Amino acid sequence: MKDSAETFLAISLSLCAVWVSAQTSQASAPSRSEEWITTDPESVGMSGKPLRDMEEAIRAGQFKKIGSVLVARNGKLVYEGYFDGDASTLRDTRSATKSITSALVGIAIADKKLSGVNARVLELLPERARKMQNPDPRKDKITVEDFLTMSSLLECDDWNDSSRGNEERMYVIEDWAQFILDLPVRGRMHVGEKAEAPKYGRNFSYCTGGVFVLSEVLQKTTGMRTDRYAQEKLFGPLRITDAQWVYSPLNIPQTGGGLRLSSRDLLKIGELYRKGGVWEGSRVLDDAWVKVSTQPHAQIDDQTEYGYLWWLKTFKSGGKDRPAYYMSGNGGNKVAVFPALDMAVVITSTNFNTRGMHEQTDKLLTDYILAAVQ
C-alpha cells in the first residue's frame, strides 16, 4: 500500500511539474514561447537534480506561498515552475517595482529629458515647492539620486513604524507626493560628539514615498505619464504587453511598488540588465546606466548594499561566494542577477509581511538554484 502511494505521488509530481527542457515548452503560454530558448540545465553547466529537489520541496510544503521560480542561464530558460497560478498570472512583487523605476530614470536621462541624477527635485516640481510645509534650504538640494539611493534627508523610514514618512501614513493621504515633500528633515543620534561618516557618504533610510515622487519627476520631464512612458520605452521593446499598475488617489502611477507583471516578463528585466541593457540585439538601456545602477551607493548592513533602487549582496553556496544584484519586494519576491554566472532568477512569493519571507527565498537561491551550478 505504501509503495502504491509513493508511486502515485511520484506520478502526480511528474504530471504537475512545469519542467523546461529542449524537448518541452510551456503549454500555458504558447504564444510567447518563442521569446525564450528553452534547454535542459546540463547543457548550460547546471545539474538538474537540485532543481528537481527544489520543486519537490516546494510542492511538499517545505516552502510556503511560493508562486513561481524561473531560472535562465546564458539567456536560455532552464527551469520554469509554477506553484500558484501559471505563466499568464500577473505577480504582485511589491517593491520590486522600484528597480523598474530606476530603469525609467536611466532612459529619461539617455533621452535627454532629464539632465541627470543631480537634478534637484524641487526645481523640477516648483508647484510642490511653493506649497511645501516645513521649508528648509537643505530640502531644496534634494536630488533625483537621493531618492534613487534611499538616502534623502527627509524623515521617511518604512522600516520604522514611528516615522512620519512611513508609507502606511502616506496611503491614507490624497496627495502622496506633497505628503513626502512636506516631511521635516530627519535627525540622527550618535555616540560621541562627532558623528561617524557613513560608507559611500550616504545614510540609507528605506522610503517608498521618495520613489513615488520620481513618478511625478518622470511625468514632468518626459511629458508623459510614467506608465505610458514605461510602455513605450521599456516594456514595448521587451514585448511586455500586460502590465498592471497601482495608482495614487490622484491617478499617478505608483513607481514605488505594486506593479504586476508575469514571471516571464520579470525575468526579461533581469536578463536585460544581465546583458548590459540590450534586448534581442537592440539597446534599451545605456550600458553605463546598468553599471552605475548596480554599483554600491549606500550601505544597508554588513552584508547588503544599495545601488540605484537595486539591492547588492553576495550569496554563499557550496563554500563559494556568488555576488548578485537584485530587485526585491515584500513577500520574499526577488529578481536576481548573478553576473559572474550569466544567470538570472525570478522567485515570486505571497508571504506578505511575514517573518522569514526573504530568508525563505534566499534559501531557495543558495540551497537549490546556486547549488545546481557546476
C-alpha positions as CSV (number, residue, x, y, z in Angstrom):
1,M,0.0,0.0,0.0
2,K,2.9,2.3,0.9
3,D,4.6,1.6,-2.4
4,S,1.5,2.4,-4.3
5,A,1.0,5.7,-2.5
6,E,4.6,6.7,-3.2
7,T,4.2,5.7,-6.9
8,F,1.1,7.8,-7.2
9,L,2.8,10.8,-5.6
10,A,5.7,10.5,-7.9
11,I,3.4,10.3,-10.9
12,S,1.4,13.3,-9.7
13,L,4.5,15.4,-9.2
14,S,5.7,14.5,-12.7
15,L,2.4,15.4,-14.2
16,C,2.1,18.8,-12.5
17,A,5.7,19.8,-12.8
18,V,6.5,22.6,-15.1
19,W,9.9,21.5,-16.2
20,V,11.5,23.2,-19.2
21,S,13.9,21.3,-21.5
22,A,15.0,21.4,-25.1
23,Q,12.2,19.0,-25.9
24,T,9.3,20.6,-23.9
25,S,7.8,24.1,-23.8
26,Q,5.4,26.0,-21.5
27,A,2.0,25.0,-22.7
28,S,0.2,27.7,-20.8
29,A,1.7,30.4,-22.9
30,P,2.3,29.1,-26.4
31,S,2.0,32.5,-28.0
32,R,5.0,33.7,-26.1
33,S,7.2,30.6,-26.0
34,E,9.3,31.9,-28.9
35,E,10.6,34.6,-26.7
36,W,12.8,32.2,-24.7
37,I,15.0,29.4,-25.9
38,T,14.5,26.5,-23.5
39,T,17.1,23.9,-22.7
40,D,18.0,21.4,-20.1
41,P,20.2,22.5,-17.2
42,E,23.1,20.2,-18.1
43,S,23.6,21.9,-21.4
44,V,24.5,25.2,-19.6
45,G,26.6,23.7,-16.9
46,M,24.0,23.1,-14.3
47,S,22.8,19.9,-12.5
48,G,19.1,19.2,-12.8
49,K,18.9,17.3,-9.5
50,P,19.0,20.3,-7.1
51,L,16.2,21.9,-9.2
52,R,14.1,18.8,-9.1
53,D,14.7,18.6,-5.4
54,M,13.6,22.2,-5.0
55,E,10.4,21.6,-6.9
56,E,9.6,18.6,-4.8
57,A,10.3,20.5,-1.6
58,I,8.0,23.4,-2.6
59,R,5.2,21.1,-3.6
60,A,5.6,19.2,-0.3
61,G,5.0,22.4,1.6
62,Q,8.5,22.9,2.9
63,F,8.4,26.4,1.4
64,K,5.3,28.5,1.9
65,K,3.3,30.5,-0.6
66,I,5.8,30.3,-3.5
67,G,4.2,31.4,-6.7
68,S,6.8,30.7,-9.3
69,V,10.5,30.0,-9.9
70,L,12.3,30.7,-13.2
71,V,16.0,30.2,-13.9
72,A,17.8,31.4,-17.0
73,R,21.5,30.8,-17.8
74,N,23.3,32.2,-20.8
75,G,20.0,33.6,-21.9
76,K,18.3,30.2,-22.0
77,L,15.4,29.2,-19.8
78,V,16.4,26.1,-17.9
79,Y,13.8,25.9,-15.3
80,E,10.2,27.2,-15.0
81,G,8.0,26.1,-12.2
82,Y,4.5,27.4,-11.2
83,F,3.1,26.6,-7.8
84,D,0.3,29.2,-7.7
85,G,-1.2,30.4,-11.0
86,D,0.5,29.9,-14.3
87,A,2.7,31.7,-16.9
88,S,0.0,34.2,-17.6
89,T,-0.6,35.1,-13.9
90,L,0.4,38.7,-13.1
91,R,2.6,38.7,-10.0
92,D,2.4,41.4,-7.3
93,T,6.1,41.7,-6.4
94,R,5.5,44.9,-4.4
95,S,8.7,46.9,-4.2
96,A,10.5,45.1,-7.0
97,T,8.8,47.9,-9.0
98,K,11.4,50.3,-7.7
99,S,14.1,48.8,-9.8
100,I,11.9,49.3,-12.9
101,T,11.6,52.9,-11.9
102,S,15.4,53.1,-11.8
103,A,15.4,51.9,-15.4
104,L,12.9,54.6,-16.4
105,V,15.1,57.3,-14.9
106,G,18.0,56.0,-16.9
107,I,16.0,56.0,-20.1
108,A,14.8,59.6,-19.4
109,I,18.4,60.7,-18.9
110,A,19.5,58.9,-22.2
111,D,16.6,60.6,-23.9
112,K,17.9,64.0,-22.6
113,K,14.5,64.6,-20.9
114,L,16.2,64.6,-17.5
115,S,19.5,66.3,-17.0
116,G,20.9,63.7,-14.8
117,V,20.8,62.2,-11.3
118,N,22.0,65.5,-9.8
119,A,18.8,67.3,-11.0
120,R,17.1,68.9,-8.0
121,V,13.6,67.6,-7.4
122,L,12.0,70.8,-6.1
123,E,13.4,72.7,-9.1
124,L,11.6,70.2,-11.4
125,L,8.4,70.4,-9.3
126,P,8.2,74.1,-8.4
127,E,4.5,73.9,-7.8
128,R,5.3,71.4,-5.0
129,A,7.9,73.8,-3.5
130,R,5.5,76.7,-3.4
131,K,3.1,75.0,-1.0
132,M,5.6,72.9,0.9
133,Q,5.4,72.6,4.7
134,N,8.5,72.5,6.9
135,P,10.5,74.6,4.4
136,D,14.3,74.2,4.8
137,P,17.0,75.2,2.4
138,R,18.5,71.7,2.7
139,K,15.3,70.3,1.2
140,D,15.9,72.5,-1.9
141,K,19.0,70.5,-2.6
142,I,17.3,67.0,-2.6
143,T,18.3,65.3,-5.9
144,V,17.0,62.5,-8.0
145,E,20.0,60.5,-6.8
146,D,18.9,60.9,-3.2
147,F,15.7,59.1,-4.0
148,L,17.4,56.5,-6.2
149,T,19.7,55.6,-3.3
150,M,17.2,55.8,-0.4
151,S,19.3,58.5,1.2
152,S,17.3,61.8,1.1
153,L,17.4,63.8,4.3
154,L,13.6,63.6,4.7
155,E,12.3,61.9,7.8
156,C,11.0,58.9,6.0
157,D,11.6,55.3,7.0
158,D,9.2,52.5,6.1
159,W,11.1,50.2,8.5
160,N,10.2,52.4,11.4
161,D,6.5,52.4,12.4
162,S,7.1,55.7,14.3
163,S,8.5,57.5,11.2
164,R,6.3,60.4,10.0
165,G,7.1,59.4,6.4
166,N,6.2,55.7,6.8
167,E,4.4,54.6,3.7
168,E,1.3,53.4,5.6
169,R,0.7,57.0,6.6
170,M,1.1,58.2,3.0
171,Y,-1.5,55.8,1.6
172,V,-4.3,57.5,3.6
173,I,-3.5,60.9,2.2
174,E,-4.8,62.0,-1.2
175,D,-1.7,63.8,-2.4
176,W,1.2,61.4,-1.8
177,A,4.0,63.5,-3.4
178,Q,3.1,66.5,-1.3
179,F,2.9,64.4,1.8
180,I,6.5,63.2,1.3
181,L,8.0,66.6,0.3
182,D,6.3,68.2,3.3
183,L,8.2,66.0,5.7
184,P,10.8,67.6,8.0
185,V,14.5,66.9,7.8
186,R,15.4,63.8,9.8
187,G,17.8,63.8,12.7
188,R,20.2,61.1,13.8
189,M,21.5,60.5,17.3
190,H,25.1,59.4,17.6
191,V,27.5,58.3,20.3
192,G,30.2,60.8,20.9
193,E,30.4,64.4,19.9
194,K,31.4,63.6,16.3
195,A,29.1,61.5,14.1
196,E,30.8,58.8,12.1
197,A,30.6,59.4,8.4
198,P,28.5,56.7,6.6
199,K,30.1,54.4,4.0
200,Y,29.7,56.0,0.5
201,G,28.7,59.2,2.2
202,R,25.0,58.4,2.4
203,N,22.7,57.4,5.2
204,F,20.3,54.7,4.0
205,S,16.7,55.0,5.0
206,Y,14.1,52.9,3.1
207,C,11.5,55.3,1.8
208,T,8.8,54.2,-0.7
209,G,7.3,57.7,-0.9
210,G,10.5,59.2,-2.2
211,V,10.4,56.7,-5.1
212,F,6.8,57.7,-5.8
213,V,7.9,61.3,-6.1
214,L,10.1,60.1,-9.0
215,S,6.8,59.3,-10.9
216,E,6.0,63.0,-10.9
217,V,9.5,63.9,-11.9
218,L,9.4,61.5,-14.8
219,Q,6.0,62.8,-15.9
220,K,7.1,66.4,-15.7
221,T,10.4,65.9,-17.6
222,T,9.2,63.4,-20.3
223,G,5.7,65.0,-20.8
224,M,4.2,61.5,-20.5
225,R,2.5,59.8,-17.6
226,T,5.0,57.3,-16.2
227,D,3.1,54.1,-17.0
228,R,2.8,55.2,-20.7
229,Y,6.4,56.2,-20.8
230,A,7.3,52.8,-19.4
231,Q,5.2,51.0,-22.1
232,E,6.8,53.0,-24.9
233,K,10.4,53.0,-23.8
234,L,10.9,49.8,-21.7
235,F,8.0,47.4,-21.9
236,G,7.4,47.8,-25.6
237,P,11.0,46.9,-26.7
238,L,10.8,43.9,-24.3
239,R,7.5,42.8,-25.8
240,I,5.8,43.2,-22.4
241,T,2.1,43.8,-23.2
242,D,0.4,43.0,-19.9
243,A,1.4,45.3,-17.1
244,Q,-1.0,46.4,-14.3
245,W,0.0,49.4,-12.3
246,V,-1.2,50.7,-9.0
247,Y,-2.3,54.4,-9.0
248,S,-2.5,57.1,-6.3
249,P,-5.8,58.8,-5.4
250,L,-4.7,61.5,-7.9
251,N,-4.2,58.8,-10.6
252,I,-0.4,59.0,-10.6
253,P,1.3,55.6,-11.2
254,Q,2.9,54.2,-8.1
255,T,6.5,53.8,-9.0
256,G,7.4,52.7,-5.5
257,G,5.6,49.3,-5.7
258,G,2.7,47.2,-6.7
259,L,3.3,46.8,-10.4
260,R,2.0,43.5,-11.6
261,L,3.9,41.6,-14.3
262,S,4.1,37.9,-15.3
263,S,7.1,35.8,-14.1
264,R,8.5,35.6,-17.6
265,D,8.3,39.4,-18.0
266,L,10.1,39.9,-14.7
267,L,12.8,37.6,-16.0
268,K,13.1,39.8,-19.0
269,I,14.0,42.7,-16.8
270,G,16.7,40.6,-15.1
271,E,18.1,39.5,-18.5
272,L,18.0,43.0,-19.8
273,Y,20.4,44.1,-17.0
274,R,22.5,40.9,-17.3
275,K,23.1,41.7,-20.9
276,G,24.1,45.3,-20.3
277,G,20.8,46.9,-21.4
278,V,20.5,45.1,-24.8
279,W,17.4,43.0,-25.7
280,E,17.3,40.9,-28.9
281,G,20.1,43.0,-30.4
282,S,18.6,46.4,-29.6
283,R,19.8,48.7,-26.9
284,V,17.1,49.6,-24.4
285,L,19.3,50.9,-21.6
286,D,22.7,52.5,-21.7
287,D,25.4,50.1,-20.5
288,A,26.8,52.8,-18.3
289,W,23.4,53.2,-16.6
290,V,23.2,49.5,-15.9
291,K,26.7,49.5,-14.4
292,V,26.2,52.6,-12.2
293,S,22.8,51.4,-11.0
294,T,24.2,48.1,-9.8
295,Q,27.2,49.5,-8.0
296,P,27.0,50.4,-4.3
297,H,26.0,53.9,-3.4
298,A,24.8,53.3,0.2
299,Q,25.3,50.6,2.8
300,I,22.3,48.9,4.4
301,D,24.1,46.4,6.7
302,D,27.3,44.4,6.9
303,Q,26.0,42.0,4.2
304,T,23.9,44.3,2.0
305,E,24.5,47.4,-0.1
306,Y,22.3,49.5,-2.3
307,G,22.6,50.9,-5.8
308,Y,20.1,52.9,-7.7
309,L,17.0,51.1,-6.4
310,W,18.8,47.7,-6.8
311,W,20.0,45.6,-3.9
312,L,23.5,44.3,-3.8
313,K,24.6,41.2,-1.9
314,T,26.9,38.2,-2.0
315,F,25.2,34.9,-1.5
316,K,27.1,31.9,-0.2
317,S,26.5,28.5,-1.7
318,G,28.7,25.4,-1.5
319,G,31.5,27.3,0.0
320,K,31.6,29.8,-2.8
321,D,30.7,33.5,-2.9
322,R,28.1,34.4,-5.5
323,P,27.8,38.2,-5.9
324,A,24.4,39.4,-7.2
325,Y,22.2,42.4,-7.6
326,Y,18.5,42.1,-7.4
327,M,15.0,43.5,-7.3
328,S,13.3,42.8,-4.0
329,G,9.7,43.1,-2.7
330,N,7.6,42.3,0.3
331,G,6.6,38.7,0.4
332,G,10.0,37.4,-0.5
333,N,9.9,38.4,-4.1
334,K,13.2,38.5,-5.9
335,V,14.5,39.0,-9.4
336,A,18.2,38.3,-9.0
337,V,21.1,38.6,-11.5
338,F,24.4,36.8,-10.9
339,P,26.7,38.4,-13.5
340,A,29.7,36.0,-13.0
341,L,27.4,33.1,-13.6
342,D,25.5,34.6,-16.6
343,M,22.3,33.7,-14.7
344,A,19.0,35.4,-13.9
345,V,16.4,34.1,-11.4
346,V,12.8,35.0,-10.6
347,I,11.2,33.9,-7.4
348,T,7.7,35.2,-6.7
349,S,6.0,34.7,-3.4
350,T,3.0,36.0,-1.4
351,N,4.4,35.7,2.1
352,F,3.5,39.4,2.6
353,N,4.5,40.9,5.9
354,T,5.6,37.6,7.4
355,R,8.8,36.9,9.4
356,G,11.4,35.0,7.4
357,M,9.9,35.8,3.9
358,H,13.2,36.9,2.4
359,E,15.2,34.2,4.2
360,Q,13.0,31.6,2.6
361,T,13.7,33.0,-0.8
362,D,17.4,33.2,-0.1
363,K,17.3,29.5,0.9
364,L,15.8,28.6,-2.4
365,L,18.6,30.5,-4.1
366,T,21.5,29.2,-2.1
367,D,20.5,25.6,-1.3
368,Y,19.0,24.7,-4.7
369,I,19.4,27.1,-7.5
370,L,23.1,28.1,-6.9
371,A,23.8,24.6,-5.7
372,A,22.8,23.4,-9.2
373,V,25.7,25.4,-10.8
374,Q,28.5,23.0,-11.6
